[in-house]
Each structure stands twice: as structure tokens, then as C-alpha cells.
Amino acid sequence: MTNHTNDANTLPDIVQTQLMNAPIEKVWKAVATAEGLSAWFMPNNLEAAVGREFTIEGGPWGQSPCKVTEVDPPNRLAFNWGKDWTLAFELKTAGEGQTEVTIIHSGWTADSVTEFGEAHSLVRERMNGGWGKLKFALQKHVEA
């Protein structure tokens, strides 16, 4: 996790953790495949290979270019999202048929503006609430 709290310009990472009643392999497919990620997040054409570029369809915010930066099946997937952000999914087996999922959305800077013209500080606040809901969407998807 990259959280540079010593830099007055850097805002804290968004970190959301949830225990899911699903085996790690099932959760991995839900975060590391285009079909899985589309089922609970946004349409995309993800291929989990380092260096692979893909697009997230952000609805009213348009298309976001992404690039896979880390793949460690079934434990961690990370990718650059747009010009500023990194999104990471960390998975840990937490018991018989259970997985602890941590979502880390980093790259927030107080004086930056997104590609769609909104201040990071405003978008970060909205996205923090969004990830709070999306972790439950992921949970519902993998526990079905």
C-alpha cells in the first residue's frame, strides 16, 4: 500500500476490507477477469497480465484507460486507473471457504483534478463511499 501521509499534498488511500464466504479462487475470478469484474463493478476488457492495457467503461465519466501493474494469483491484482490512480485487490484465505478481500484505491493528491474535471478531494470522498458499497456488491456476487 502506498500511503504517503508525510506529504501534505497526498490524501490517504481508500482502503476497504471485507470477509467473504467464498473460496479465494472464486473471488480471484471476480476481481481478475473481465467477466468477473464487470458483474459487480463496471464493464471492462481486463486481461490479468502485467503490462496489459485495458479500458473501464465509466458510464457518465467516460472510458478510463488502465494498465495492469501486478498479478500474483490468487493473492493480488493491481492496475493503474486513469492518469492518477492505482487500484489493488488483495486476497487472503481466512478460513474454510472464506476469503478476506482488501480493496486499495490510491493516488489521491489534494491539488489534482481528474480527467473529468473534478478535484481529487471531492472524488475521493465520493469514491470512499462507493467502495464501501461495492465491496458488498462483490460479496453478493461471490457468495451467490
PyMOL commands that place a pseudoatom at each C-alpha (Angstrom):
pseudoatom trace, name=CA, resn=MET, resi=1, chain=A, elem=C, hetatm=0, pos=[0.000, 0.000, 0.000]
pseudoatom trace, name=CA, resn=THR, resi=2, chain=A, elem=C, hetatm=0, pos=[1.329, 3.418, -0.896]
pseudoatom trace, name=CA, resn=ASN, resi=3, chain=A, elem=C, hetatm=0, pos=[0.112, 5.982, 1.576]
pseudoatom trace, name=CA, resn=HIS, resi=4, chain=A, elem=C, hetatm=0, pos=[2.434, 8.951, 1.797]
pseudoatom trace, name=CA, resn=THR, resi=5, chain=A, elem=C, hetatm=0, pos=[0.896, 10.689, 4.802]
pseudoatom trace, name=CA, resn=ASN, resi=6, chain=A, elem=C, hetatm=0, pos=[4.105, 12.704, 5.340]
pseudoatom trace, name=CA, resn=ASP, resi=7, chain=A, elem=C, hetatm=0, pos=[3.442, 14.619, 2.128]
pseudoatom trace, name=CA, resn=ALA, resi=8, chain=A, elem=C, hetatm=0, pos=[0.947, 17.378, 2.965]
pseudoatom trace, name=CA, resn=ASN, resi=9, chain=A, elem=C, hetatm=0, pos=[-0.354, 17.209, -0.607]
pseudoatom trace, name=CA, resn=THR, resi=10, chain=A, elem=C, hetatm=0, pos=[-1.189, 13.500, -0.547]
pseudoatom trace, name=CA, resn=LEU, resi=11, chain=A, elem=C, hetatm=0, pos=[-4.609, 12.332, 0.578]
pseudoatom trace, name=CA, resn=PRO, resi=12, chain=A, elem=C, hetatm=0, pos=[-4.985, 8.944, 2.327]
pseudoatom trace, name=CA, resn=ASP, resi=13, chain=A, elem=C, hetatm=0, pos=[-5.575, 5.798, 0.299]
pseudoatom trace, name=CA, resn=ILE, resi=14, chain=A, elem=C, hetatm=0, pos=[-9.089, 4.402, 0.295]
pseudoatom trace, name=CA, resn=VAL, resi=15, chain=A, elem=C, hetatm=0, pos=[-8.899, 1.001, 1.994]
pseudoatom trace, name=CA, resn=GLN, resi=16, chain=A, elem=C, hetatm=0, pos=[-11.943, -1.264, 2.308]
pseudoatom trace, name=CA, resn=THR, resi=17, chain=A, elem=C, hetatm=0, pos=[-11.743, -4.786, 3.769]
pseudoatom trace, name=CA, resn=GLN, resi=18, chain=A, elem=C, hetatm=0, pos=[-14.479, -7.418, 3.827]
pseudoatom trace, name=CA, resn=LEU, resi=19, chain=A, elem=C, hetatm=0, pos=[-14.660, -11.093, 4.831]
pseudoatom trace, name=CA, resn=MET, resi=20, chain=A, elem=C, hetatm=0, pos=[-16.454, -13.150, 2.184]
pseudoatom trace, name=CA, resn=ASN, resi=21, chain=A, elem=C, hetatm=0, pos=[-17.913, -16.636, 2.412]
pseudoatom trace, name=CA, resn=ALA, resi=22, chain=A, elem=C, hetatm=0, pos=[-16.330, -17.823, -0.815]
pseudoatom trace, name=CA, resn=PRO, resi=23, chain=A, elem=C, hetatm=0, pos=[-13.089, -19.636, -1.649]
pseudoatom trace, name=CA, resn=ILE, resi=24, chain=A, elem=C, hetatm=0, pos=[-10.168, -17.499, -2.768]
pseudoatom trace, name=CA, resn=GLU, resi=25, chain=A, elem=C, hetatm=0, pos=[-10.216, -18.955, -6.314]
pseudoatom trace, name=CA, resn=LYS, resi=26, chain=A, elem=C, hetatm=0, pos=[-13.815, -17.799, -6.828]
pseudoatom trace, name=CA, resn=VAL, resi=27, chain=A, elem=C, hetatm=0, pos=[-13.036, -14.311, -5.503]
pseudoatom trace, name=CA, resn=TRP, resi=28, chain=A, elem=C, hetatm=0, pos=[-9.935, -14.138, -7.720]
pseudoatom trace, name=CA, resn=LYS, resi=29, chain=A, elem=C, hetatm=0, pos=[-12.076, -14.787, -10.814]
pseudoatom trace, name=CA, resn=ALA, resi=30, chain=A, elem=C, hetatm=0, pos=[-14.416, -11.986, -9.693]
pseudoatom trace, name=CA, resn=VAL, resi=31, chain=A, elem=C, hetatm=0, pos=[-11.601, -9.403, -9.482]
pseudoatom trace, name=CA, resn=ALA, resi=32, chain=A, elem=C, hetatm=0, pos=[-9.091, -10.636, -12.071]
pseudoatom trace, name=CA, resn=THR, resi=33, chain=A, elem=C, hetatm=0, pos=[-11.241, -11.389, -15.133]
pseudoatom trace, name=CA, resn=ALA, resi=34, chain=A, elem=C, hetatm=0, pos=[-13.218, -9.034, -17.366]
pseudoatom trace, name=CA, resn=GLU, resi=35, chain=A, elem=C, hetatm=0, pos=[-16.401, -11.066, -16.877]
pseudoatom trace, name=CA, resn=GLY, resi=36, chain=A, elem=C, hetatm=0, pos=[-15.991, -11.239, -13.101]
pseudoatom trace, name=CA, resn=LEU, resi=37, chain=A, elem=C, hetatm=0, pos=[-15.146, -7.556, -12.643]
pseudoatom trace, name=CA, resn=SER, resi=38, chain=A, elem=C, hetatm=0, pos=[-17.985, -6.493, -14.964]
pseudoatom trace, name=CA, resn=ALA, resi=39, chain=A, elem=C, hetatm=0, pos=[-20.507, -8.487, -12.920]
pseudoatom trace, name=CA, resn=TRP, resi=40, chain=A, elem=C, hetatm=0, pos=[-20.156, -6.281, -9.832]
pseudoatom trace, name=CA, resn=PHE, resi=41, chain=A, elem=C, hetatm=0, pos=[-18.091, -3.216, -10.841]
pseudoatom trace, name=CA, resn=MET, resi=42, chain=A, elem=C, hetatm=0, pos=[-18.060, -1.651, -14.326]
pseudoatom trace, name=CA, resn=PRO, resi=43, chain=A, elem=C, hetatm=0, pos=[-17.803, -3.048, -17.862]
pseudoatom trace, name=CA, resn=ASN, resi=44, chain=A, elem=C, hetatm=0, pos=[-14.192, -3.575, -18.897]
pseudoatom trace, name=CA, resn=ASN, resi=45, chain=A, elem=C, hetatm=0, pos=[-11.890, -5.670, -21.052]
pseudoatom trace, name=CA, resn=LEU, resi=46, chain=A, elem=C, hetatm=0, pos=[-9.370, -6.672, -18.369]
pseudoatom trace, name=CA, resn=GLU, resi=47, chain=A, elem=C, hetatm=0, pos=[-6.813, -9.363, -19.056]
pseudoatom trace, name=CA, resn=ALA, resi=48, chain=A, elem=C, hetatm=0, pos=[-4.751, -10.053, -15.926]
pseudoatom trace, name=CA, resn=ALA, resi=49, chain=A, elem=C, hetatm=0, pos=[-1.239, -9.885, -17.401]
pseudoatom trace, name=CA, resn=VAL, resi=50, chain=A, elem=C, hetatm=0, pos=[1.410, -7.372, -16.327]
pseudoatom trace, name=CA, resn=GLY, resi=51, chain=A, elem=C, hetatm=0, pos=[1.697, -4.566, -18.853]
pseudoatom trace, name=CA, resn=ARG, resi=52, chain=A, elem=C, hetatm=0, pos=[-1.679, -5.307, -20.447]
pseudoatom trace, name=CA, resn=GLU, resi=53, chain=A, elem=C, hetatm=0, pos=[-3.712, -2.194, -21.205]
pseudoatom trace, name=CA, resn=PHE, resi=54, chain=A, elem=C, hetatm=0, pos=[-7.495, -2.238, -20.898]
pseudoatom trace, name=CA, resn=THR, resi=55, chain=A, elem=C, hetatm=0, pos=[-10.453, 0.109, -20.515]
pseudoatom trace, name=CA, resn=ILE, resi=56, chain=A, elem=C, hetatm=0, pos=[-13.054, 0.571, -17.793]
pseudoatom trace, name=CA, resn=GLU, resi=57, chain=A, elem=C, hetatm=0, pos=[-16.378, 1.908, -19.068]
pseudoatom trace, name=CA, resn=GLY, resi=58, chain=A, elem=C, hetatm=0, pos=[-17.257, 4.575, -16.507]
pseudoatom trace, name=CA, resn=GLY, resi=59, chain=A, elem=C, hetatm=0, pos=[-20.719, 5.497, -17.744]
pseudoatom trace, name=CA, resn=PRO, resi=60, chain=A, elem=C, hetatm=0, pos=[-21.187, 9.272, -17.415]
pseudoatom trace, name=CA, resn=TRP, resi=61, chain=A, elem=C, hetatm=0, pos=[-17.463, 9.714, -16.655]
pseudoatom trace, name=CA, resn=GLY, resi=62, chain=A, elem=C, hetatm=0, pos=[-16.457, 8.072, -19.922]
pseudoatom trace, name=CA, resn=GLN, resi=63, chain=A, elem=C, hetatm=0, pos=[-13.803, 5.471, -20.614]
pseudoatom trace, name=CA, resn=SER, resi=64, chain=A, elem=C, hetatm=0, pos=[-10.814, 5.152, -18.308]
pseudoatom trace, name=CA, resn=PRO, resi=65, chain=A, elem=C, hetatm=0, pos=[-7.545, 3.747, -19.646]
pseudoatom trace, name=CA, resn=CYS, resi=66, chain=A, elem=C, hetatm=0, pos=[-5.938, 1.210, -17.333]
pseudoatom trace, name=CA, resn=LYS, resi=67, chain=A, elem=C, hetatm=0, pos=[-2.722, -0.808, -17.259]
pseudoatom trace, name=CA, resn=VAL, resi=68, chain=A, elem=C, hetatm=0, pos=[-2.060, -3.942, -15.199]
pseudoatom trace, name=CA, resn=THR, resi=69, chain=A, elem=C, hetatm=0, pos=[0.964, -3.437, -12.923]
pseudoatom trace, name=CA, resn=GLU, resi=70, chain=A, elem=C, hetatm=0, pos=[0.929, -6.515, -10.698]
pseudoatom trace, name=CA, resn=VAL, resi=71, chain=A, elem=C, hetatm=0, pos=[-0.512, -10.028, -10.908]
pseudoatom trace, name=CA, resn=ASP, resi=72, chain=A, elem=C, hetatm=0, pos=[0.049, -12.590, -8.139]
pseudoatom trace, name=CA, resn=PRO, resi=73, chain=A, elem=C, hetatm=0, pos=[-2.745, -15.193, -8.475]
pseudoatom trace, name=CA, resn=PRO, resi=74, chain=A, elem=C, hetatm=0, pos=[-4.801, -15.637, -6.372]
pseudoatom trace, name=CA, resn=ASN, resi=75, chain=A, elem=C, hetatm=0, pos=[-3.431, -13.077, -3.905]
pseudoatom trace, name=CA, resn=ARG, resi=76, chain=A, elem=C, hetatm=0, pos=[-3.040, -9.674, -5.556]
pseudoatom trace, name=CA, resn=LEU, resi=77, chain=A, elem=C, hetatm=0, pos=[-4.009, -7.771, -8.686]
pseudoatom trace, name=CA, resn=ALA, resi=78, chain=A, elem=C, hetatm=0, pos=[-3.104, -4.107, -9.199]
pseudoatom trace, name=CA, resn=PHE, resi=79, chain=A, elem=C, hetatm=0, pos=[-3.563, -1.725, -12.088]
pseudoatom trace, name=CA, resn=ASN, resi=80, chain=A, elem=C, hetatm=0, pos=[-3.183, 1.928, -12.934]
pseudoatom trace, name=CA, resn=TRP, resi=81, chain=A, elem=C, hetatm=0, pos=[-6.583, 3.532, -13.427]
pseudoatom trace, name=CA, resn=GLY, resi=82, chain=A, elem=C, hetatm=0, pos=[-6.680, 6.733, -15.437]
pseudoatom trace, name=CA, resn=LYS, resi=83, chain=A, elem=C, hetatm=0, pos=[-3.836, 9.214, -15.122]
pseudoatom trace, name=CA, resn=ASP, resi=84, chain=A, elem=C, hetatm=0, pos=[-3.507, 9.259, -11.327]
pseudoatom trace, name=CA, resn=TRP, resi=85, chain=A, elem=C, hetatm=0, pos=[-4.890, 6.243, -9.521]
pseudoatom trace, name=CA, resn=THR, resi=86, chain=A, elem=C, hetatm=0, pos=[-3.860, 2.710, -8.670]
pseudoatom trace, name=CA, resn=LEU, resi=87, chain=A, elem=C, hetatm=0, pos=[-6.442, 0.094, -7.736]
pseudoatom trace, name=CA, resn=ALA, resi=88, chain=A, elem=C, hetatm=0, pos=[-5.367, -3.092, -5.957]
pseudoatom trace, name=CA, resn=PHE, resi=89, chain=A, elem=C, hetatm=0, pos=[-7.252, -6.161, -4.796]
pseudoatom trace, name=CA, resn=GLU, resi=90, chain=A, elem=C, hetatm=0, pos=[-5.537, -8.185, -2.060]
pseudoatom trace, name=CA, resn=LEU, resi=91, chain=A, elem=C, hetatm=0, pos=[-6.988, -11.608, -1.218]
pseudoatom trace, name=CA, resn=LYS, resi=92, chain=A, elem=C, hetatm=0, pos=[-6.170, -13.842, 1.756]
pseudoatom trace, name=CA, resn=THR, resi=93, chain=A, elem=C, hetatm=0, pos=[-7.643, -17.191, 2.732]
pseudoatom trace, name=CA, resn=ALA, resi=94, chain=A, elem=C, hetatm=0, pos=[-9.319, -16.565, 6.075]
pseudoatom trace, name=CA, resn=GLY, resi=95, chain=A, elem=C, hetatm=0, pos=[-10.704, -19.982, 6.916]
pseudoatom trace, name=CA, resn=GLU, resi=96, chain=A, elem=C, hetatm=0, pos=[-12.567, -22.878, 5.371]
pseudoatom trace, name=CA, resn=GLY, resi=97, chain=A, elem=C, hetatm=0, pos=[-14.154, -21.427, 2.234]
pseudoatom trace, name=CA, resn=GLN, resi=98, chain=A, elem=C, hetatm=0, pos=[-13.615, -17.822, 3.331]
pseudoatom trace, name=CA, resn=THR, resi=99, chain=A, elem=C, hetatm=0, pos=[-11.576, -15.004, 1.815]
pseudoatom trace, name=CA, resn=GLU, resi=100, chain=A, elem=C, hetatm=0, pos=[-10.566, -11.641, 3.244]
pseudoatom trace, name=CA, resn=VAL, resi=101, chain=A, elem=C, hetatm=0, pos=[-10.661, -9.035, 0.481]
pseudoatom trace, name=CA, resn=THR, resi=102, chain=A, elem=C, hetatm=0, pos=[-8.906, -5.682, 0.771]
pseudoatom trace, name=CA, resn=ILE, resi=103, chain=A, elem=C, hetatm=0, pos=[-9.523, -3.042, -1.894]
pseudoatom trace, name=CA, resn=ILE, resi=104, chain=A, elem=C, hetatm=0, pos=[-6.934, -0.246, -2.035]
pseudoatom trace, name=CA, resn=HIS, resi=105, chain=A, elem=C, hetatm=0, pos=[-7.572, 2.822, -4.186]
pseudoatom trace, name=CA, resn=SER, resi=106, chain=A, elem=C, hetatm=0, pos=[-4.507, 5.085, -4.093]
pseudoatom trace, name=CA, resn=GLY, resi=107, chain=A, elem=C, hetatm=0, pos=[-3.075, 8.072, -5.933]
pseudoatom trace, name=CA, resn=TRP, resi=108, chain=A, elem=C, hetatm=0, pos=[-5.068, 10.894, -4.354]
pseudoatom trace, name=CA, resn=THR, resi=109, chain=A, elem=C, hetatm=0, pos=[-3.435, 14.338, -4.342]
pseudoatom trace, name=CA, resn=ALA, resi=110, chain=A, elem=C, hetatm=0, pos=[-5.036, 17.411, -2.765]
pseudoatom trace, name=CA, resn=ASP, resi=111, chain=A, elem=C, hetatm=0, pos=[-4.237, 19.767, -5.646]
pseudoatom trace, name=CA, resn=SER, resi=112, chain=A, elem=C, hetatm=0, pos=[-5.014, 17.378, -8.536]
pseudoatom trace, name=CA, resn=VAL, resi=113, chain=A, elem=C, hetatm=0, pos=[-8.051, 17.281, -10.801]
pseudoatom trace, name=CA, resn=THR, resi=114, chain=A, elem=C, hetatm=0, pos=[-9.388, 14.156, -12.539]
pseudoatom trace, name=CA, resn=GLU, resi=115, chain=A, elem=C, hetatm=0, pos=[-9.672, 13.729, -16.305]
pseudoatom trace, name=CA, resn=PHE, resi=116, chain=A, elem=C, hetatm=0, pos=[-13.355, 14.592, -15.919]
pseudoatom trace, name=CA, resn=GLY, resi=117, chain=A, elem=C, hetatm=0, pos=[-12.591, 17.928, -14.234]
pseudoatom trace, name=CA, resn=GLU, resi=118, chain=A, elem=C, hetatm=0, pos=[-13.315, 17.242, -10.562]
pseudoatom trace, name=CA, resn=ALA, resi=119, chain=A, elem=C, hetatm=0, pos=[-10.964, 17.829, -7.627]
pseudoatom trace, name=CA, resn=HIS, resi=120, chain=A, elem=C, hetatm=0, pos=[-9.388, 14.695, -6.156]
pseudoatom trace, name=CA, resn=SER, resi=121, chain=A, elem=C, hetatm=0, pos=[-10.585, 15.698, -2.678]
pseudoatom trace, name=CA, resn=LEU, resi=122, chain=A, elem=C, hetatm=0, pos=[-14.237, 15.637, -3.803]
pseudoatom trace, name=CA, resn=VAL, resi=123, chain=A, elem=C, hetatm=0, pos=[-13.929, 12.474, -5.880]
pseudoatom trace, name=CA, resn=ARG, resi=124, chain=A, elem=C, hetatm=0, pos=[-12.029, 10.679, -3.097]
pseudoatom trace, name=CA, resn=GLU, resi=125, chain=A, elem=C, hetatm=0, pos=[-14.846, 11.339, -0.633]
pseudoatom trace, name=CA, resn=ARG, resi=126, chain=A, elem=C, hetatm=0, pos=[-17.443, 10.047, -3.105]
pseudoatom trace, name=CA, resn=MET, resi=127, chain=A, elem=C, hetatm=0, pos=[-15.327, 7.026, -4.070]
pseudoatom trace, name=CA, resn=ASN, resi=128, chain=A, elem=C, hetatm=0, pos=[-14.730, 6.088, -0.426]
pseudoatom trace, name=CA, resn=GLY, resi=129, chain=A, elem=C, hetatm=0, pos=[-18.492, 5.729, -0.013]
pseudoatom trace, name=CA, resn=GLY, resi=130, chain=A, elem=C, hetatm=0, pos=[-18.705, 3.977, -3.365]
pseudoatom trace, name=CA, resn=TRP, resi=131, chain=A, elem=C, hetatm=0, pos=[-16.112, 1.356, -2.428]
pseudoatom trace, name=CA, resn=GLY, resi=132, chain=A, elem=C, hetatm=0, pos=[-17.973, 0.841, 0.843]
pseudoatom trace, name=CA, resn=LYS, resi=133, chain=A, elem=C, hetatm=0, pos=[-20.983, -0.232, -1.247]
pseudoatom trace, name=CA, resn=LEU, resi=134, chain=A, elem=C, hetatm=0, pos=[-19.030, -2.006, -3.991]
pseudoatom trace, name=CA, resn=LYS, resi=135, chain=A, elem=C, hetatm=0, pos=[-17.333, -4.382, -1.546]
pseudoatom trace, name=CA, resn=PHE, resi=136, chain=A, elem=C, hetatm=0, pos=[-20.833, -5.628, -0.687]
pseudoatom trace, name=CA, resn=ALA, resi=137, chain=A, elem=C, hetatm=0, pos=[-21.680, -5.952, -4.392]
pseudoatom trace, name=CA, resn=LEU, resi=138, chain=A, elem=C, hetatm=0, pos=[-18.556, -8.110, -4.768]
pseudoatom trace, name=CA, resn=GLN, resi=139, chain=A, elem=C, hetatm=0, pos=[-19.543, -10.111, -1.700]
pseudoatom trace, name=CA, resn=LYS, resi=140, chain=A, elem=C, hetatm=0, pos=[-23.055, -10.719, -3.038]
pseudoatom trace, name=CA, resn=HIS, resi=141, chain=A, elem=C, hetatm=0, pos=[-21.602, -11.795, -6.389]
pseudoatom trace, name=CA, resn=VAL, resi=142, chain=A, elem=C, hetatm=0, pos=[-19.118, -14.326, -4.965]
pseudoatom trace, name=CA, resn=GLU, resi=143, chain=A, elem=C, hetatm=0, pos=[-21.466, -15.678, -2.294]
pseudoatom trace, name=CA, resn=ALA, resi=144, chain=A, elem=C, hetatm=0, pos=[-24.273, -16.377, -4.807]
for i in range(1, 144): cmd.bond("trace and resi %d" % i, "trace and resi %d" % (i + 1))
show_as sticks, trace
zoom trace
